[in-house]
Amino acid sequence: MKNRYLNIQLAILIFYSPLLMSQVEHRVNLSDSAFYNTNICSKNDDCFIRQYLDFEFADSLPDGKWYLFGKEGRDENKFGDESKLLGIGFYANGLKHGEFKYYKYEENGERLSYILNYFEGKLHGSVTYKNKTEMICEGFYYFGKRNGPFNVYSEGKLKSSKFFVVGEMQNWIEIYNDKISKIGNGPISKREGYYLSYGHENGSLSIKALFQDGKLKEYEIYYKNGNVRVKSKGVHKGIIYIASLGQWRTPNFGYASELIQGKFTQFDEEGNIFDEKIIHDQ
């Protein structure tokens, strides 16, 4: 029991000793551009909360506690004057370690807070983005990889949620006007199982699609009354990333041109077939 207690104490000392040994304070402002980065998301695809930052401390800085202040005359509505704190964080062995806080000031004086946790240079622990009274985004990292729910809020209400297991997105949900609008499984390039969209004003199901190994197998589009409007089954065009546009090309539901091989059927609101195409791979 005594050895276990000593091991716990040793682990705590190992974790915190870099911070205890590196309490030198460094104070810089926005004129010292060598100490922070902009265009953050162009350097890192994982921009859940970091996408909202105008700047962040550079990756490798001398050990100690760092403070970043505003610079008078540079977009004062956005950054505030030189007396306002914009960022604070620790470095140990040249790496970000522990809690990093960033602040943004609105024209009405409200302060937005961004809190990220690091362990030896990697995001590890909770990350949050909030204003004075409401959470805007929150999530959790495990040694640089997203892990658990990542939530986005609007006016205090959940807008979307994605669930990850060590960097791999398992499922996600979007909410609009306090109602579920979309549900899916897997990241956009590896969708698996059913994708559901509740796009009608009354909140009823508008699209149901089945994916296997990231490929669209079949889908149905529904009228507001619940009857099927379009049914497509077979081999469809794939989900691809268009680098020139910086976005994914996803299925264009409802068009026969999306089907490479299979059957495309259209129905009227009473459920009667009025058009059907059998498409062969050419």
Kinemage of the C-alpha trace (Angstrom):
@kinemage 1
@onewidth
@group {chain A} dominant
@subgroup {mainchain}
@vectorlist {calphas} color= white
{ca met a 1} P 0.000 0.000 0.000
{ca lys a 2} L 2.887 2.303 0.929
{ca asn a 3} L 4.665 1.587 -2.378
{ca arg a 4} L 1.481 2.328 -4.295
{ca tyr a 5} L 1.157 5.661 -2.491
{ca leu a 6} L 4.786 6.507 -3.309
{ca asn a 7} L 4.251 5.587 -6.971
{ca ile a 8} L 1.277 7.924 -7.154
{ca gln a 9} L 3.321 10.735 -5.592
{ca leu a 10} L 6.156 10.074 -8.047
{ca ala a 11} L 3.762 10.173 -11.021
{ca ile a 12} L 2.375 13.501 -9.839
{ca leu a 13} L 5.888 14.897 -9.429
{ca ile a 14} L 6.909 13.739 -12.918
{ca phe a 15} L 3.805 15.384 -14.410
{ca tyr a 16} L 4.134 18.707 -12.627
{ca ser a 17} L 7.891 19.063 -12.125
{ca pro a 18} L 8.509 20.768 -15.498
{ca leu a 19} L 6.013 23.448 -14.550
{ca leu a 20} L 7.435 23.873 -11.050
{ca met a 21} L 10.940 24.215 -12.429
{ca ser a 22} L 9.979 26.638 -15.235
{ca gln a 23} L 8.268 29.587 -13.604
{ca val a 24} L 10.152 32.235 -15.597
{ca glu a 25} L 7.615 34.711 -16.957
{ca his a 26} L 7.670 36.006 -20.540
{ca arg a 27} L 5.486 38.949 -21.550
{ca val a 28} L 4.981 39.787 -25.230
{ca asn a 29} L 2.433 41.647 -27.309
{ca leu a 30} L 1.080 41.446 -30.840
{ca ser a 31} L 4.047 43.371 -32.226
{ca asp a 32} L 6.230 40.364 -31.303
{ca ser a 33} L 4.999 38.163 -34.150
{ca ala a 34} L 7.806 35.627 -33.682
{ca phe a 35} L 6.053 34.275 -30.593
{ca tyr a 36} L 2.661 33.402 -32.061
{ca asn a 37} L 1.067 31.956 -35.204
{ca thr a 38} L -1.835 33.059 -37.374
{ca asn a 39} L -3.621 31.096 -40.145
{ca ile a 40} L -3.801 28.314 -37.597
{ca cys a 41} L -6.104 25.911 -39.400
{ca ser a 42} L -4.039 25.913 -42.576
{ca lys a 43} L -1.362 24.129 -40.548
{ca asn a 44} L -3.574 21.609 -38.780
{ca asp a 45} L -6.704 19.843 -39.994
{ca asp a 46} L -8.022 19.413 -36.448
{ca cys a 47} L -9.531 22.855 -35.930
{ca phe a 48} L -12.508 22.140 -33.697
{ca ile a 49} L -11.952 25.087 -31.360
{ca arg a 50} L -8.691 26.393 -32.799
{ca gln a 51} L -10.569 27.530 -35.920
{ca tyr a 52} L -11.979 30.407 -33.877
{ca leu a 53} L -8.573 31.666 -32.733
{ca asp a 54} L -7.002 34.624 -34.514
{ca phe a 55} L -3.607 33.574 -33.172
{ca glu a 56} L -1.967 31.087 -30.801
{ca phe a 57} L 1.427 30.760 -29.172
{ca ala a 58} L 4.133 29.240 -31.374
{ca asp a 59} L 4.808 25.526 -30.977
{ca ser a 60} L 8.318 25.811 -29.469
{ca leu a 61} L 9.171 28.587 -27.034
{ca pro a 62} L 11.542 28.847 -24.048
{ca asp a 63} L 10.277 27.233 -20.870
{ca gly a 64} L 8.166 29.208 -18.475
{ca lys a 65} L 4.866 31.026 -18.269
{ca trp a 66} L 3.949 33.122 -21.304
{ca tyr a 67} L 1.593 36.099 -21.510
{ca leu a 68} L 0.350 37.705 -24.728
{ca phe a 69} L -1.162 41.191 -24.605
{ca gly a 70} L -2.990 43.345 -27.149
{ca lys a 71} L -1.146 46.026 -29.094
{ca glu a 72} L -2.668 49.482 -29.194
{ca gly a 73} L -3.737 50.553 -32.664
{ca arg a 74} L -4.299 47.090 -34.135
{ca asp a 75} L -8.008 46.435 -34.635
{ca glu a 76} L -8.874 47.550 -31.111
{ca asn a 77} L -12.475 46.304 -31.309
{ca lys a 78} L -11.132 42.828 -31.880
{ca phe a 79} L -8.034 42.658 -29.712
{ca gly a 80} L -8.477 45.397 -27.136
{ca asp a 81} L -5.718 47.741 -26.045
{ca glu a 82} L -2.290 46.883 -24.690
{ca ser a 83} L -3.559 46.408 -21.151
{ca lys a 84} L -5.783 43.485 -22.112
{ca leu a 85} L -4.583 39.923 -21.756
{ca leu a 86} L -5.030 37.857 -24.931
{ca gly a 87} L -3.270 34.615 -24.100
{ca ile a 88} L -1.504 32.722 -21.334
{ca gly a 89} L 0.213 29.315 -21.229
{ca phe a 90} L 3.148 27.183 -20.017
{ca tyr a 91} L 6.070 25.595 -21.821
{ca ala a 92} L 8.152 22.756 -20.391
{ca asn a 93} L 11.115 21.316 -22.287
{ca gly a 94} L 10.146 23.566 -25.181
{ca leu a 95} L 6.655 22.064 -25.465
{ca lys a 96} L 3.185 23.315 -24.611
{ca his a 97} L 2.193 21.735 -21.322
{ca gly a 98} L -0.874 22.273 -19.176
{ca glu a 99} L -3.629 24.799 -19.630
{ca phe a 100} L -3.553 27.457 -22.366
{ca lys a 101} L -6.083 30.286 -22.309
{ca tyr a 102} L -6.906 32.744 -25.083
{ca tyr a 103} L -9.274 35.707 -24.914
{ca lys a 104} L -11.138 37.754 -27.502
{ca tyr a 105} L -12.954 40.998 -26.745
{ca glu a 106} L -16.211 41.979 -28.439
{ca glu a 107} L -17.213 45.560 -29.221
{ca asn a 108} L -19.610 45.495 -26.269
{ca gly a 109} L -16.724 44.626 -23.965
{ca glu a 110} L -17.683 40.970 -23.563
{ca arg a 111} L -14.772 38.566 -23.289
{ca leu a 112} L -14.774 35.225 -25.083
{ca ser a 113} L -12.586 32.518 -23.560
{ca tyr a 114} L -10.785 29.633 -25.252
{ca ile a 115} L -9.217 26.994 -23.006
{ca leu a 116} L -7.047 24.165 -24.359
{ca asn a 117} L -5.049 21.582 -22.417
{ca tyr a 118} L -1.753 20.089 -23.561
{ca phe a 119} L 0.568 17.305 -22.460
{ca glu a 120} L 4.106 17.414 -23.848
{ca gly a 121} L 3.033 19.394 -26.900
{ca lys a 122} L -0.119 17.428 -27.721
{ca leu a 123} L -3.695 18.402 -27.023
{ca his a 124} L -4.730 16.291 -24.063
{ca gly a 125} L -7.749 16.929 -21.859
{ca ser a 126} L -10.716 19.237 -22.227
{ca val a 127} L -11.028 22.088 -24.729
{ca thr a 128} L -13.723 24.755 -24.415
{ca tyr a 129} L -14.868 27.958 -26.098
{ca lys a 130} L -17.369 30.089 -24.215
{ca asn a 131} L -18.575 33.604 -23.554
{ca lys a 132} L -19.438 35.063 -20.167
{ca thr a 133} L -22.583 32.985 -19.628
{ca glu a 134} L -22.756 30.245 -22.295
{ca met a 135} L -20.698 27.364 -23.629
{ca ile a 136} L -20.142 27.570 -27.417
{ca cys a 137} L -17.975 24.491 -28.069
{ca glu a 138} L -16.531 21.732 -25.911
{ca gly a 139} L -14.639 18.509 -26.389
{ca phe a 140} L -11.872 16.249 -25.077
{ca tyr a 141} L -8.541 15.069 -26.501
{ca tyr a 142} L -6.495 12.002 -25.677
{ca phe a 143} L -2.815 12.525 -26.540
{ca gly a 144} L -3.595 14.601 -29.621
{ca lys a 145} L -6.670 12.709 -30.786
{ca arg a 146} L -10.316 13.568 -30.278
{ca asn a 147} L -11.986 11.268 -27.798
{ca gly a 148} L -15.602 11.351 -26.622
{ca pro a 149} L -18.330 13.855 -27.532
{ca phe a 150} L -17.538 17.135 -29.307
{ca asn a 151} L -20.461 19.516 -28.923
{ca val a 152} L -21.374 22.839 -30.537
{ca tyr a 153} L -24.035 25.109 -29.014
{ca ser a 154} L -26.067 28.071 -30.231
{ca glu a 155} L -27.746 30.392 -27.726
{ca gly a 156} L -27.201 27.805 -25.024
{ca lys a 157} L -28.809 24.954 -27.004
{ca leu a 158} L -27.055 21.951 -28.516
{ca lys a 159} L -26.564 22.451 -32.256
{ca ser a 160} L -24.426 19.449 -33.167
{ca ser a 161} L -22.557 16.594 -31.520
{ca lys a 162} L -19.895 14.236 -32.845
{ca phe a 163} L -18.607 11.252 -30.916
{ca phe a 164} L -14.998 10.056 -31.340
{ca val a 165} L -12.969 7.097 -30.138
{ca val a 166} L -9.230 7.876 -30.220
{ca gly a 167} L -9.492 10.092 -33.287
{ca glu a 168} L -12.083 8.100 -35.235
{ca met a 169} L -15.551 9.641 -35.503
{ca gln a 170} L -18.192 7.048 -34.695
{ca asn a 171} L -21.463 8.946 -35.070
{ca trp a 172} L -22.849 12.461 -35.250
{ca ile a 173} L -26.065 14.415 -34.927
{ca glu a 174} L -27.248 17.884 -35.994
{ca ile a 175} L -30.113 19.828 -34.426
{ca tyr a 176} L -32.149 22.662 -35.957
{ca asn a 177} L -34.966 24.570 -34.238
{ca asp a 178} L -34.731 22.200 -31.254
{ca lys a 179} L -35.340 19.188 -33.501
{ca ile a 180} L -32.999 16.529 -34.859
{ca ser a 181} L -32.169 17.462 -38.456
{ca lys a 182} L -29.489 14.886 -39.416
{ca ile a 183} L -27.981 11.683 -38.012
{ca gly a 184} L -25.088 9.659 -39.386
{ca asn a 185} L -22.269 7.255 -38.592
{ca gly a 186} L -18.594 7.631 -39.379
{ca pro a 187} L -16.620 10.495 -40.936
{ca ile a 188} L -17.688 11.852 -44.303
{ca ser a 189} L -15.163 9.700 -46.203
{ca lys a 190} L -16.070 6.501 -44.323
{ca arg a 191} L -19.797 6.685 -43.747
{ca glu a 192} L -21.276 3.476 -42.447
{ca gly a 193} L -24.864 2.413 -41.831
{ca tyr a 194} L -27.837 4.719 -42.125
{ca tyr a 195} L -27.753 8.451 -42.746
{ca leu a 196} L -31.039 10.150 -41.821
{ca ser a 197} L -32.174 13.675 -42.649
{ca tyr a 198} L -35.293 15.284 -41.170
{ca gly a 199} L -35.584 18.169 -43.600
{ca his a 200} L -39.334 18.836 -43.707
{ca glu a 201} L -40.866 21.743 -41.796
{ca asn a 202} L -42.881 19.336 -39.665
{ca gly a 203} L -39.682 17.511 -38.665
{ca ser a 204} L -40.517 14.317 -40.569
{ca leu a 205} L -37.945 12.121 -42.299
{ca ser a 206} L -36.894 13.464 -45.704
{ca ile a 207} L -33.937 11.221 -46.656
{ca lys a 208} L -32.799 7.771 -45.572
{ca ala a 209} L -29.562 6.458 -47.081
{ca leu a 210} L -27.535 3.305 -46.465
{ca phe a 211} L -23.729 3.360 -46.658
{ca gln a 212} L -21.293 0.454 -46.540
{ca asp a 213} L -17.531 1.007 -46.322
{ca gly a 214} L -18.049 4.638 -47.299
{ca lys a 215} L -20.066 3.786 -50.423
{ca leu a 216} L -23.705 4.708 -50.980
{ca lys a 217} L -25.730 1.539 -51.586
{ca glu a 218} L -29.307 2.810 -51.608
{ca tyr a 219} L -31.483 5.687 -50.480
{ca glu a 220} L -35.054 6.911 -50.318
{ca ile a 221} L -36.413 10.459 -50.415
{ca tyr a 222} L -39.780 11.093 -48.760
{ca tyr a 223} L -42.680 13.470 -49.208
{ca lys a 224} L -43.890 15.391 -46.186
{ca asn a 225} L -46.759 12.894 -45.823
{ca gly a 226} L -44.248 10.061 -45.368
{ca asn a 227} L -44.626 8.440 -48.793
{ca val a 228} L -41.533 7.644 -50.861
{ca arg a 229} L -40.753 10.208 -53.594
{ca val a 230} L -37.507 8.709 -54.957
{ca lys a 231} L -35.867 5.342 -54.500
{ca ser a 232} L -32.381 4.565 -55.799
{ca lys a 233} L -30.509 1.304 -55.375
{ca gly a 234} L -27.242 0.123 -56.880
{ca val a 235} L -23.771 1.554 -57.491
{ca his a 236} L -23.593 5.314 -56.973
{ca lys a 237} L -20.902 7.915 -57.535
{ca gly a 238} L -18.405 7.942 -54.701
{ca ile a 239} L -17.634 10.496 -52.021
{ca ile a 240} L -14.437 12.273 -53.075
{ca tyr a 241} L -12.383 15.186 -51.799
{ca ile a 242} L -12.005 18.063 -54.289
{ca ala a 243} L -8.699 19.673 -53.356
{ca ser a 244} L -9.225 22.741 -55.572
{ca leu a 245} L -12.417 23.582 -53.643
{ca gly a 246} L -11.178 22.373 -50.282
{ca gln a 247} L -14.330 20.328 -49.679
{ca trp a 248} L -15.893 16.903 -50.031
{ca arg a 249} L -18.148 16.001 -52.944
{ca thr a 250} L -21.116 14.163 -51.370
{ca pro a 251} L -24.067 12.372 -53.007
{ca asn a 252} L -26.584 14.605 -54.764
{ca phe a 253} L -29.709 12.797 -53.628
{ca gly a 254} L -32.657 12.753 -56.029
{ca tyr a 255} L -30.835 12.706 -59.356
{ca ala a 256} L -30.591 9.632 -61.611
{ca ser a 257} L -27.223 10.910 -62.853
{ca glu a 258} L -25.748 9.893 -59.481
{ca leu a 259} L -26.478 6.229 -60.216
{ca ile a 260} L -23.812 4.308 -62.153
{ca gln a 261} L -25.610 0.966 -62.144
{ca gly a 262} L -28.969 -0.036 -60.678
{ca lys a 263} L -32.588 1.109 -60.478
{ca phe a 264} L -33.898 4.659 -60.031
{ca thr a 265} L -37.632 5.012 -59.323
{ca gln a 266} L -39.844 8.069 -58.814
{ca phe a 267} L -43.280 8.109 -57.156
{ca asp a 268} L -46.140 10.591 -56.862
{ca glu a 269} L -47.502 11.644 -53.461
{ca glu a 270} L -50.026 8.799 -53.489
{ca gly a 271} L -47.279 6.201 -53.915
{ca asn a 272} L -47.744 5.452 -57.610
{ca ile a 273} L -44.710 4.932 -59.850
{ca phe a 274} L -44.527 7.497 -62.625
{ca asp a 275} L -40.944 7.013 -63.802
{ca glu a 276} L -38.393 4.208 -63.533
{ca lys a 277} L -34.916 3.820 -65.011
{ca ile a 278} L -32.687 0.780 -65.151
{ca ile a 279} L -29.112 1.963 -65.546
{ca his a 280} L -26.289 -0.309 -66.698
{ca asp a 281} L -22.621 0.319 -66.085
{ca gln a 282} L -21.006 1.437 -69.301
